[in-house]
Amino acid sequence: MKRRISILGSGKSGLGAALLASQNNYEVFVSDFNLIKSETKEIFNNKDIEWEENKHSFSKIINSELIVKSPGISDSNELIKKINELKIPIISEIEFASRFTKGDIVAITGTNGKTTTTLLISKIFKDAGFDVLTAGNIGVSFAHAISIKDYKLIVLEVSSFQLDGIIDFKPKVSVILNITEDHLDRYNYNFSKYTESKYRITENQEALDFLIFNEDQIKSISTKAKKLPISFTRKLNTGGFYLNNQINININNFKMTIQELALQGKHNIFNSMAAAMVARVFEISDTTIRQSLIDFENIEHRLEYVLTVHGIEFINDSKATNVNAAWYALESMNKPCVWILGGVDKGNDYSEIKKIISNENVKAIICLGENNEKIITEFKPHISNIKEAKSMHEAVELSYSIAENGDAVLLSPACASFDMYANFEERGIEFKKQVRSL
């Protein structure tokens, strides 16, 4: 008799979980409270996967031994609460997929820098000749990829939402880059609960596994894994540290000057150190690591150079959907800038940003969003020139009129995009379009 599984959500992770479950002889039911894409329905129909849209049929869903939930569905959802009362296991797609691979998993989490570090690690492995899958919160669905073939090495970007749904998920190497306030609306505005979610990445690790983490921020973490801390403030005998413009990895003694790195800025030095440390755990050579870190090209929408117009450099950092990401962007600027920000506020605390900006390094702020009152109130004592824009076209035109030769215009919103755009990618694409039309 087939085991029955319900998949909540038909997006990338839901589709992948459904295909992997079908391949492994589950009776699969997919339920989406919204419309399902026509191409996804076609895939389900071809695989004889039962589905429903625009509703959740409670009686069908609870008639399952296992439920895979989209990371976009909150644990406070009434349906989820009812399922939990019935004690039917609810897991995430990464938990489900991990049960069907024999490969080593490298998992990266953190509030900021996850995508960049995941891609850095993947590049080093690929350059070293590994057959590597890059998945999770980036690129393809982990489950979908595993349904096609297994990999010896899997590099996953994982979010707190995905980690909330793990039971046995156990990476060979876990990386915690940083933890700052974000998504607190999903954690009852309790930073400790958000932190606990991030720490779950290491809860199943054992003595032969490794945990790489930011020691400057994380002073204490319980794990059975071997700890490999990274520090910017002190020299370490184990792990890695930054000293005299050089990164130092104490696993077979890897050193590299920061001037050689493709990615600049303090946060990217940290990301590069984490990637090098992962590579060292897998005994990848100095030469390969060094060349990969020199050659790496950053991702779209993350401190992405767009164009220089009359000496004004335009930078697309639309992926900066929280305050800490915007802080990193501003911290990495080496010239005066006009800063475009705004969108959906997720309980933003701008106190750290206010410490590093002034009229000297931020010539003006352009507020782009439906509710700019908080931004204006917070920054008016620090930045004298604050403007409001109703569209990206207006924001780019305003910034161009204010900036001068040798300045930069930085789109780093510190907010989600949902008030005006479907996602940060759409926002970034619109920014680049408007810049190119100047």
C-alpha positions as CSV (number, residue, x, y, z in Angstrom):
1,M,0.0,0.0,0.0
2,K,1.3,3.4,-1.0
3,R,2.2,6.0,1.7
4,R,0.2,9.2,1.4
5,I,1.8,12.6,1.5
6,S,0.3,16.1,1.2
7,I,2.3,19.0,-0.2
8,L,1.1,22.5,0.8
9,G,2.0,24.9,-1.9
10,S,2.8,24.3,-5.6
11,G,5.8,26.7,-6.0
12,K,9.3,25.6,-6.7
13,S,9.8,23.7,-3.5
14,G,6.2,22.2,-3.6
15,L,6.6,21.0,-7.2
16,G,10.0,19.5,-6.4
17,A,8.7,17.7,-3.3
18,A,5.8,16.3,-5.2
19,L,8.0,14.9,-8.0
20,L,10.4,13.3,-5.6
21,A,7.6,11.8,-3.6
22,S,5.9,10.4,-6.7
23,Q,9.2,8.9,-7.8
24,N,9.5,7.2,-4.4
25,N,6.1,5.5,-4.6
26,Y,4.1,8.0,-2.5
27,E,0.5,8.7,-3.2
28,V,0.8,12.5,-3.6
29,F,-1.8,15.2,-3.0
30,V,-0.8,18.9,-3.7
31,S,-3.0,21.6,-2.2
32,D,-2.5,25.3,-3.0
33,F,-4.6,28.1,-1.5
34,N,-3.8,30.2,-4.6
35,L,-3.9,29.4,-8.3
36,I,-1.5,26.8,-9.7
37,K,0.5,27.7,-12.8
38,S,-0.8,25.9,-15.9
39,E,2.6,24.4,-16.7
40,T,2.8,23.0,-13.1
41,K,-0.7,21.5,-13.5
42,E,0.4,19.8,-16.7
43,I,3.4,18.2,-14.9
44,F,1.1,17.0,-12.1
45,N,-1.4,15.5,-14.6
46,N,1.4,13.8,-16.5
47,K,2.6,12.2,-13.3
48,D,-0.9,11.3,-12.0
49,I,-0.4,13.6,-9.1
50,E,-3.7,14.8,-7.5
51,W,-3.9,18.5,-7.0
52,E,-6.3,21.3,-5.9
53,E,-6.1,25.1,-6.2
54,N,-7.7,28.1,-4.5
55,K,-8.4,26.1,-1.3
56,H,-7.1,23.6,1.3
57,S,-9.4,20.6,1.7
58,F,-8.7,19.8,5.4
59,S,-10.1,16.2,5.2
60,K,-7.9,15.3,2.3
61,I,-4.8,16.9,3.8
62,I,-5.0,15.2,7.2
63,N,-5.5,11.8,5.5
64,S,-1.7,11.7,5.1
65,E,1.1,10.3,7.1
66,L,3.4,13.2,6.2
67,I,3.0,16.8,5.1
68,V,5.5,19.0,3.3
69,K,4.9,22.7,3.8
70,S,6.0,25.6,1.7
71,P,8.4,27.9,3.6
72,G,6.0,30.7,2.7
73,I,3.3,29.3,5.0
74,S,3.6,30.5,8.6
75,D,3.3,28.2,11.5
76,S,0.7,30.5,12.9
77,N,-1.6,29.7,9.9
78,E,-4.9,28.1,11.2
79,L,-4.6,25.1,9.0
80,I,-1.0,24.4,10.3
81,K,-2.2,24.8,13.9
82,K,-5.0,22.2,13.3
83,I,-2.6,19.7,11.7
84,N,-0.2,20.1,14.6
85,E,-3.0,19.3,17.0
86,L,-3.4,16.0,15.2
87,K,0.3,15.4,15.5
88,I,0.8,14.7,11.8
89,P,4.5,15.5,11.0
90,I,5.0,18.7,9.0
91,I,8.4,19.1,7.4
92,S,10.1,21.3,4.9
93,E,11.3,20.4,1.4
94,I,14.9,20.4,2.4
95,E,14.1,17.8,5.2
96,F,12.2,15.6,2.7
97,A,14.9,15.8,0.0
98,S,17.7,15.1,2.4
99,R,16.1,11.7,3.1
100,F,16.8,10.6,-0.5
101,T,20.5,11.6,-1.0
102,K,23.7,9.9,-0.1
103,G,25.7,13.0,-0.8
104,D,27.5,15.3,1.6
105,I,25.5,18.4,2.4
106,V,27.1,21.9,3.0
107,A,24.3,24.2,4.3
108,I,24.6,27.9,4.6
109,T,22.4,30.2,6.7
110,G,22.5,33.7,8.1
111,T,20.4,36.9,7.8
112,N,22.7,38.2,5.0
113,G,25.3,36.9,2.6
114,K,23.8,33.4,2.2
115,T,23.4,33.6,-1.6
116,T,26.8,35.1,-2.2
117,T,28.6,32.5,0.1
118,T,26.6,29.6,-1.3
119,L,27.7,30.6,-4.9
120,L,31.3,31.1,-3.8
121,I,31.4,27.7,-2.2
122,S,29.8,26.1,-5.2
123,K,32.3,27.8,-7.6
124,I,35.3,26.6,-5.6
125,F,33.9,23.0,-5.7
126,K,33.2,23.2,-9.4
127,D,36.6,24.6,-10.1
128,A,38.0,21.7,-8.1
129,G,36.2,19.2,-10.3
130,F,33.4,18.2,-8.0
131,D,29.9,17.1,-9.3
132,V,28.0,19.6,-7.2
133,L,24.4,20.6,-6.8
134,T,23.6,24.2,-5.7
135,A,20.0,24.4,-4.4
136,G,17.8,25.3,-1.5
137,N,16.7,28.9,-1.2
138,I,18.6,29.6,-4.4
139,G,18.3,28.2,-7.9
140,V,16.7,24.9,-8.3
141,S,14.6,23.0,-5.8
142,F,16.7,20.5,-3.8
143,A,14.0,17.8,-4.1
144,H,13.4,18.4,-7.8
145,A,17.2,18.0,-8.5
146,I,17.4,14.9,-6.4
147,S,14.4,13.4,-8.2
148,I,16.5,13.5,-11.4
149,K,19.9,12.3,-10.1
150,D,21.8,12.2,-6.8
151,Y,25.0,14.2,-6.2
152,K,28.1,13.5,-4.2
153,L,28.1,17.1,-2.9
154,I,25.2,19.4,-2.3
155,V,25.5,23.1,-1.4
156,L,22.3,24.5,0.1
157,E,21.3,28.0,1.0
158,V,18.8,27.5,3.8
159,S,16.5,30.1,5.4
160,S,15.1,30.1,8.9
161,F,11.7,29.1,7.5
162,Q,13.2,26.0,5.9
163,L,15.1,25.1,9.1
164,D,11.8,25.4,11.1
165,G,10.6,22.3,9.3
166,I,13.6,19.9,9.8
167,I,13.7,16.7,11.9
168,D,16.8,14.7,10.8
169,F,18.4,17.2,8.3
170,K,22.2,16.8,9.0
171,P,24.8,18.7,7.0
172,K,28.4,17.6,6.8
173,V,29.3,21.2,7.1
174,S,27.0,24.0,8.5
175,V,27.8,27.7,8.1
176,I,26.1,30.4,10.1
177,L,27.2,33.8,8.7
178,N,25.4,36.3,10.9
179,I,22.1,36.7,12.7
180,T,20.5,40.1,12.8
181,E,16.8,41.2,13.1
182,D,14.8,40.1,10.1
183,H,11.5,38.3,9.5
184,L,10.5,39.0,13.1
185,D,6.9,39.1,12.1
186,R,7.1,35.3,11.7
187,Y,8.6,34.9,15.2
188,N,6.2,37.0,17.2
189,Y,8.8,39.8,17.1
190,N,11.0,37.7,19.3
191,F,14.7,37.8,18.2
192,S,15.6,34.8,20.4
193,K,13.1,32.6,18.5
194,Y,14.5,33.7,15.1
195,T,18.0,32.9,16.4
196,E,16.9,29.5,17.6
197,S,15.7,28.7,14.1
198,K,19.0,29.6,12.6
199,Y,20.8,27.4,15.2
200,R,18.8,24.4,14.1
201,I,21.1,24.0,11.2
202,T,23.6,22.2,13.6
203,E,21.2,20.4,15.9
204,N,21.6,17.0,14.2
205,Q,25.3,17.3,13.5
206,E,27.8,14.8,15.0
207,A,31.4,14.7,16.0
208,L,32.7,14.1,12.5
209,D,30.8,17.1,11.1
210,F,31.8,20.8,11.1
211,L,30.2,24.1,12.1
212,I,31.6,27.3,10.8
213,F,30.3,30.4,12.5
214,N,30.8,34.1,13.2
215,E,32.5,34.1,16.6
216,D,32.3,37.9,16.9
217,Q,28.5,37.6,17.0
218,I,27.8,34.1,18.2
219,K,29.5,33.7,21.6
220,S,27.9,30.4,22.6
221,I,26.3,27.7,20.5
222,S,25.6,24.1,21.5
223,T,26.7,21.5,18.9
224,K,28.4,18.1,18.7
225,A,30.1,19.2,15.5
226,K,33.7,20.4,15.4
227,K,33.6,24.2,15.8
228,L,35.5,26.4,13.3
229,P,34.9,30.0,14.3
230,I,35.7,33.1,12.2
231,S,36.8,36.4,13.8
232,F,37.5,39.9,12.7
233,T,38.6,41.0,16.2
234,R,41.1,38.4,17.3
235,K,43.7,35.9,16.1
236,L,42.4,32.3,16.4
237,N,44.3,29.1,16.6
238,T,41.3,27.1,15.2
239,G,39.2,28.4,12.4
240,G,39.9,31.6,10.5
241,F,40.6,35.3,11.3
242,Y,41.3,38.6,9.5
243,L,44.5,40.5,10.3
244,N,46.6,43.1,8.5
245,N,44.5,43.0,5.3
246,Q,44.9,39.3,5.1
247,I,42.5,36.4,5.6
248,N,44.0,33.4,7.5
249,I,42.5,30.0,7.6
250,N,44.0,27.6,10.1
251,I,43.2,24.4,8.1
252,N,46.4,23.6,6.3
253,N,47.4,27.3,6.7
254,F,45.7,29.2,3.9
255,K,46.4,32.9,3.6
256,M,45.3,35.5,1.0
257,T,45.4,39.3,0.9
258,I,42.0,41.0,0.7
259,Q,43.2,43.0,-2.4
260,E,43.1,39.8,-4.3
261,L,39.5,39.1,-3.6
262,A,36.9,39.6,-6.3
263,L,34.4,40.8,-3.6
264,Q,35.3,43.8,-1.5
265,G,33.7,45.2,1.7
266,K,34.0,43.7,5.2
267,H,31.0,41.4,4.8
268,N,32.4,39.9,1.6
269,I,35.7,39.3,3.2
270,F,33.9,37.3,5.9
271,N,31.9,35.4,3.2
272,S,35.1,34.6,1.3
273,M,36.7,33.3,4.6
274,A,33.7,31.1,5.2
275,A,33.9,29.7,1.6
276,A,37.6,29.1,1.9
277,M,37.2,27.3,5.2
278,V,34.5,25.0,3.7
279,A,36.8,24.2,0.8
280,R,39.6,23.4,3.3
281,V,37.4,20.9,5.1
282,F,37.2,19.1,1.8
283,E,40.9,19.4,1.3
284,I,40.7,21.5,-1.9
285,S,44.1,23.0,-2.9
286,D,45.4,26.5,-2.1
287,T,45.7,27.3,-5.8
288,T,42.0,26.4,-6.6
289,I,40.6,28.3,-3.7
290,R,42.7,31.4,-4.4
291,Q,41.8,31.5,-8.1
292,S,38.1,30.9,-7.4
293,L,38.0,33.8,-5.0
294,I,39.8,36.0,-7.5
295,D,37.5,35.0,-10.4
296,F,34.1,35.1,-8.7
297,E,31.4,37.3,-10.2
298,N,28.7,38.5,-7.8
299,I,25.1,37.8,-8.3
300,E,22.5,40.0,-9.9
301,H,20.8,42.5,-7.6
302,R,23.5,42.3,-4.9
303,L,25.8,45.3,-5.1
304,E,25.6,44.9,-8.9
305,Y,27.3,47.6,-11.0
306,V,24.8,48.8,-13.6
307,L,26.2,51.7,-15.5
308,T,28.2,55.0,-15.1
309,V,26.4,58.0,-16.5
310,H,28.4,61.3,-16.6
311,G,30.7,60.0,-13.9
312,I,27.8,58.8,-11.7
313,E,28.0,55.1,-10.8
314,F,24.6,53.3,-10.4
315,I,24.6,50.2,-8.2
316,N,21.7,47.8,-7.9
317,D,21.4,46.2,-4.4
318,S,17.7,45.4,-4.7
319,K,18.3,42.1,-2.9
320,A,19.0,44.1,0.3
321,T,15.5,43.5,1.7
322,N,16.5,44.1,5.4
323,V,18.3,46.8,7.3
324,N,21.5,44.7,7.9
325,A,21.9,44.1,4.2
326,A,21.6,47.8,3.5
327,W,24.1,48.5,6.3
328,Y,26.6,46.2,4.5
329,A,26.0,48.0,1.2
330,L,26.5,51.4,2.7
331,E,29.6,50.2,4.7
332,S,31.2,49.0,1.4
333,M,30.7,52.3,-0.5
334,N,34.0,54.2,-1.1
335,K,32.4,57.4,-2.5
336,P,29.6,59.7,-1.7
337,C,26.2,58.3,-2.7
338,V,22.5,59.1,-3.1
339,W,20.7,56.3,-1.4
340,I,17.3,55.0,-2.7
341,L,15.4,53.0,-0.1
342,G,11.9,52.0,1.0
343,G,9.2,49.4,0.5
344,V,7.4,47.1,3.0
345,D,8.8,47.7,6.5
346,K,9.3,44.5,8.5
347,G,9.7,46.2,11.8
348,N,13.0,47.9,10.8
349,D,15.4,49.3,13.3
350,Y,17.7,51.8,11.6
351,S,19.9,52.6,14.6
352,E,23.0,50.8,13.3
353,I,22.8,52.5,9.9
354,K,22.4,55.9,11.6
355,K,25.8,55.4,13.2
356,I,27.6,55.1,9.8
357,I,25.9,57.8,7.7
358,S,26.1,61.6,7.5
359,N,25.7,64.3,4.9
360,E,29.3,63.6,3.8
361,N,28.8,60.0,2.7
362,V,25.1,60.0,1.9
363,K,24.3,63.2,0.0
364,A,20.6,62.5,-0.2
365,I,18.0,59.9,0.5
366,I,15.2,59.0,-2.0
367,C,12.2,57.3,-0.3
368,L,10.5,54.8,-2.7
369,G,7.5,53.2,-1.2
370,E,3.9,53.5,0.0
371,N,4.7,54.6,3.5
372,N,7.9,56.8,3.9
373,E,7.0,58.5,7.1
374,K,9.2,56.3,9.3
375,I,12.2,56.6,7.0
376,I,11.9,60.4,7.0
377,T,11.5,60.6,10.8
378,E,14.4,58.3,11.4
379,F,16.9,59.9,9.1
380,K,16.0,63.6,9.1
381,P,18.4,64.4,12.0
382,H,21.2,62.8,10.0
383,I,20.6,63.6,6.3
384,S,19.3,67.0,5.4
385,N,18.3,66.2,1.8
386,I,15.4,63.6,1.8
387,K,13.0,63.3,-1.2
388,E,10.0,61.1,-1.9
389,A,9.4,59.3,-5.2
390,K,6.2,57.6,-6.4
391,S,7.9,55.4,-9.0
392,M,11.3,54.0,-9.9
393,H,11.4,56.3,-12.9
394,E,11.0,59.3,-10.5
395,A,13.5,57.9,-8.0
396,V,16.2,57.4,-10.7
397,E,15.6,60.9,-12.2
398,L,15.8,62.5,-8.8
399,S,19.0,60.7,-7.8
400,Y,20.6,61.6,-11.1
401,S,19.7,65.3,-10.6
402,I,21.3,65.3,-7.1
403,A,24.4,63.2,-7.7
404,E,27.6,64.6,-9.2
405,N,30.6,63.3,-11.1
406,G,32.4,60.9,-8.8
407,D,29.3,60.0,-6.8
408,A,27.2,56.8,-6.7
409,V,23.5,56.1,-6.7
410,L,22.8,53.1,-4.6
411,L,19.5,51.2,-4.6
412,S,19.6,49.4,-1.3
413,P,16.0,49.4,-0.1
414,A,16.3,47.8,3.4
415,C,12.7,46.7,2.9
416,A,10.7,44.1,1.0
417,S,9.4,45.0,-2.4
418,F,5.8,43.8,-2.1
419,D,4.1,47.2,-2.0
420,M,5.2,48.0,-5.6
421,Y,6.8,44.8,-7.1
422,A,6.3,41.0,-7.0
423,N,9.8,40.5,-5.7
424,F,13.2,42.1,-5.3
425,E,14.3,40.8,-8.8
426,E,11.5,42.7,-10.5
427,R,12.4,45.8,-8.5
428,G,16.1,45.5,-9.5
429,I,15.2,45.0,-13.2
430,E,13.1,48.1,-13.2
431,F,15.9,50.1,-11.6
432,K,18.3,49.0,-14.3
433,K,15.8,49.8,-17.0
434,Q,15.3,53.3,-15.7
435,V,19.1,53.9,-15.3
436,R,19.7,52.8,-18.9
437,S,17.1,55.1,-20.2
438,L,18.8,58.2,-18.7
